[in-house]
Amino acid sequence: MADPLREPLVTAGALATLVENGEVVVLDVRYVLGGEPGRAAYQAGHVPGAAYVDMDTELADPPGDGRRGRHPLPDPARFATAMRAHGVRSGVPVVVYDGADGTAAARAWWLLTYHGHPDVRLLDGGFAAWEAAGLPVASEEAVVEPGDFVADPGHLPVVDADGAARVGRDGVLLDARVTPRYRGEVEPIDPVAGHVPGAVSAPTFDNVDADGRWRPAEVLADRFVGLGAVPGREVAVYCGSGVTAAHEVLALWRVGVDAALYAGSWSEWVSDPTRPVATGDA
């Protein structure tokens, strides 16, 4: 059974109760890679009281010369300022959500947890689940009281490129992108196709079902055992730019594996032409 202390998912009904009682800060993190910013979706309808958080400007630093990847981790002070503006405060749980599958919202879960917020949860099934439950939808911009959140980085493990290479040799390095990108068969975004040597293909979308609902922890545990990612073994995760890899970290968290995030991910890895690249299933 899953450890209830490591189960950050909440149902739409549970979130509705928290919203009704005024006991939660809700963040809307809708985002589509290569698509329009999620603000338009937020303005069309969102969980009442939710504040919109922009992936590119609030959950990442500017990419600069690309050597930190396409979505570098945000400066802690700047991140904390953004979170305070959205009402994040000590002693009040935060629930994050996106459209459905959590692949964007998990970035906010990871950042808030990494920076020391003790109670960050994720809406299972996202806004689609909220709508499917027939719960109220707001269209007006939320007006929130500024919070008091202070960033204290370091509460989750991270690795840099050298660390990812080491885990690929000595531990379990999971590549959270779709398998054709891992194999180097296609690469729609980054300039080089393939994967970090020693990495294992573990697409993050396999953590959820077709409706974007998370698979039970017991199912995830079996999946990760098959990949060699078990408690007590060093595990790290990367993707294209460190966004969907956070989803994999959360999935591993649910089953008791404290996986490190390689935040720069593949987009950082290939910014240095001296780093080796593997293709195929090897």
C-alpha positions in Angstrom: 0.0 0.0 0.0 1.1 3.6 -0.6 2.3 5.6 2.3 -0.5 8.2 2.9 2.2 10.7 4.0 3.6 10.5 0.5 0.3 10.7 -1.4 0.1 14.3 -2.7 -2.9 13.7 -5.0 -6.4 15.1 -4.2 -9.7 14.5 -5.8 -11.9 17.2 -7.3 -14.4 16.7 -4.4 -11.7 17.0 -1.8 -10.4 20.2 -3.4 -14.0 21.6 -3.5 -14.3 21.1 0.2 -11.0 22.9 0.8 -12.0 25.8 -1.4 -15.4 26.1 0.3 -13.8 26.2 3.7 -11.1 28.7 2.6 -8.4 26.4 3.6 -6.2 26.2 0.5 -4.2 28.2 -2.1 -5.0 27.0 -5.6 -2.7 27.5 -8.5 -3.7 27.0 -12.2 -0.6 25.8 -14.1 -2.1 25.0 -17.5 0.6 24.8 -20.1 1.2 23.1 -23.5 4.7 22.8 -24.8 4.9 24.8 -28.0 1.3 25.9 -27.6 -0.4 29.1 -26.5 0.2 30.2 -22.9 -2.4 28.8 -20.5 -3.8 32.2 -19.5 -6.5 32.0 -22.2 -7.8 28.7 -20.8 -7.7 30.2 -17.3 -9.7 33.2 -18.4 -12.3 30.9 -20.1 -12.8 29.0 -16.8 -10.9 27.9 -13.7 -11.4 26.6 -10.2 -12.9 29.5 -8.1 -10.1 31.4 -6.3 -7.3 29.9 -8.3 -4.5 32.1 -9.4 -2.9 31.6 -12.8 0.8 30.7 -12.8 2.8 31.1 -16.0 5.3 28.2 -16.8 7.8 30.2 -18.8 8.0 33.4 -16.7 7.3 32.2 -13.1 8.3 28.5 -13.0 11.5 28.9 -15.0 14.3 31.4 -15.6 14.9 32.7 -19.1 16.9 30.1 -21.1 19.7 32.5 -21.9 22.4 30.8 -24.0 20.8 27.4 -23.6 23.5 25.9 -21.4 21.0 25.6 -18.5 18.3 24.1 -20.7 15.0 25.4 -22.1 13.4 25.8 -18.7 16.2 26.5 -16.1 15.1 26.4 -12.5 14.0 29.9 -11.4 16.1 32.0 -9.1 14.8 31.2 -5.6 14.1 34.8 -4.6 12.3 35.5 -7.9 10.3 32.3 -7.5 9.3 33.2 -3.9 8.2 36.6 -5.0 5.9 35.1 -7.6 4.5 32.6 -5.2 3.8 35.3 -2.5 1.9 37.3 -5.2 -0.3 34.3 -5.8 -1.1 33.9 -2.1 1.3 31.1 -1.1 1.8 31.1 2.6 3.2 29.0 5.4 0.7 26.8 7.2 -1.8 26.7 4.3 -1.8 23.8 1.8 -1.3 24.5 -1.9 -3.1 22.6 -4.6 -1.8 22.8 -8.2 -3.5 21.7 -11.3 -3.3 21.8 -15.1 -5.6 20.6 -17.9 -5.6 17.0 -17.0 -2.5 14.8 -16.7 -0.4 16.8 -14.2 2.6 17.0 -16.5 2.7 20.8 -16.1 1.3 21.1 -12.6 4.0 18.7 -11.3 6.6 21.3 -12.1 4.9 23.6 -9.6 4.6 20.8 -7.1 8.3 20.1 -7.4 9.4 23.7 -7.1 7.3 24.5 -4.1 8.4 21.3 -2.4 12.0 21.8 -3.3 11.9 25.3 -1.9 10.5 24.1 1.4 6.7 24.3 1.3 5.6 21.4 3.5 2.1 20.7 2.0 1.8 20.8 -1.8 -0.9 18.7 -3.5 -1.9 18.0 -7.1 -5.4 17.7 -8.4 -5.8 14.2 -9.9 -7.2 14.6 -13.4 -6.7 18.4 -13.4 -9.3 20.9 -14.5 -11.0 18.2 -16.7 -11.8 16.2 -13.5 -13.1 19.4 -11.8 -15.5 20.0 -14.8 -16.5 16.4 -15.0 -17.5 16.5 -11.4 -19.9 19.3 -12.2 -18.2 21.7 -9.8 -18.4 25.5 -10.0 -16.2 27.3 -12.6 -15.1 30.9 -12.3 -14.0 33.2 -15.2 -13.0 36.3 -13.3 -9.4 36.9 -12.3 -8.8 35.8 -8.8 -8.0 38.4 -6.2 -5.7 36.9 -3.6 -4.1 38.2 -0.4 -0.3 38.2 -0.8 1.3 35.3 1.0 4.5 35.1 3.1 6.3 32.2 1.4 10.1 32.3 1.7 12.2 30.0 -0.5 14.5 27.5 1.3 16.0 25.5 -1.6 17.2 21.9 -1.2 14.3 19.9 0.1 14.4 17.5 -2.9 17.5 16.0 -4.6 18.9 17.4 -7.9 21.7 16.4 -10.2 23.6 18.4 -12.8 24.9 17.0 -16.1 27.9 15.3 -14.5 25.6 13.8 -11.9 23.2 12.5 -14.5 26.1 10.9 -16.3 27.2 9.2 -13.1 23.7 7.9 -12.3 23.5 6.6 -15.9 26.6 4.5 -15.1 26.1 3.5 -11.5 22.4 4.0 -10.7 19.1 4.3 -12.5 18.7 7.3 -14.9 15.1 7.5 -16.3 14.3 9.4 -19.5 10.8 10.7 -19.1 10.3 11.6 -22.8 8.3 9.5 -25.3 10.3 6.5 -26.5 10.9 7.6 -30.1 12.7 10.7 -28.8 14.7 8.5 -26.4 15.7 6.2 -29.2 16.7 9.2 -31.4 14.1 8.3 -34.1 12.6 11.8 -33.9 13.5 15.0 -32.2 11.0 17.8 -32.7 12.5 20.3 -30.3 16.2 20.0 -29.5 19.0 20.1 -32.0 20.3 16.6 -31.3 18.4 13.3 -31.1 19.1 10.5 -28.6 19.6 10.0 -24.9 22.1 10.2 -22.1 24.2 7.1 -22.1 22.9 4.5 -19.6 19.5 6.1 -19.4 16.4 3.9 -19.4 13.2 4.9 -21.3 10.4 5.6 -18.9 7.8 7.9 -20.6 6.1 10.0 -18.0 2.7 9.7 -19.7 2.7 6.0 -18.6 2.1 7.3 -15.1 -1.5 8.2 -16.0 -4.4 6.7 -17.8 -6.1 7.9 -21.0 -8.1 10.5 -19.1 -5.1 11.9 -17.3 -5.9 10.3 -14.0 -2.9 9.0 -12.1 -2.5 5.2 -11.9 -2.7 3.7 -8.4 0.5 3.7 -6.4 0.7 -0.1 -6.5 0.7 -0.1 -10.3 3.4 2.6 -10.4 5.5 0.6 -7.9 5.4 -2.4 -10.2 6.3 -0.3 -13.1 9.3 1.2 -11.4 10.5 -2.1 -10.0 10.6 -3.3 -13.6 12.8 -0.4 -14.4 15.1 -1.0 -11.5 14.0 2.2 -9.7 13.4 1.0 -6.1 13.8 2.5 -2.6 17.4 2.6 -1.6 18.9 2.8 -5.1 20.1 6.1 -6.6 17.6 7.3 -9.2 17.5 10.4 -11.3 15.1 11.6 -14.0 15.3 13.9 -17.0 13.2 14.9 -19.9 13.5 17.6 -22.5 13.7 20.6 -20.3 13.0 19.5 -16.7 9.2 20.0 -16.8 7.7 16.5 -17.4 10.5 14.9 -15.5 9.0 16.5 -12.4 5.9 14.4 -13.1 8.1 11.2 -13.0 9.7 12.4 -9.7 6.3 12.8 -8.2 5.3 9.3 -9.4 8.4 7.9 -7.8 7.8 9.9 -4.6 4.3 8.3 -4.4 6.0 4.8 -4.1 8.8 5.8 -1.7 11.6 6.5 -4.2 13.4 9.8 -3.7 14.5 10.5 -7.3 16.7 13.4 -8.2 15.7 15.8 -10.9 18.2 16.7 -13.7 16.6 20.1 -14.2 18.7 21.0 -17.3 17.7 17.7 -18.9 18.3 16.8 -22.6 18.2 20.5 -23.8 21.1 21.2 -21.5 22.9 18.0 -22.2 23.1 18.6 -25.9 24.2 22.2 -25.5 27.8 20.9 -24.9 28.9 19.0 -28.1 31.5 17.1 -26.1 28.9 15.2 -24.1 28.2 11.7 -25.5 24.9 10.8 -27.1 23.3 7.3 -27.3 20.6 6.1 -29.7 18.4 3.1 -30.0 17.5 1.0 -27.0 21.1 0.8 -25.6 
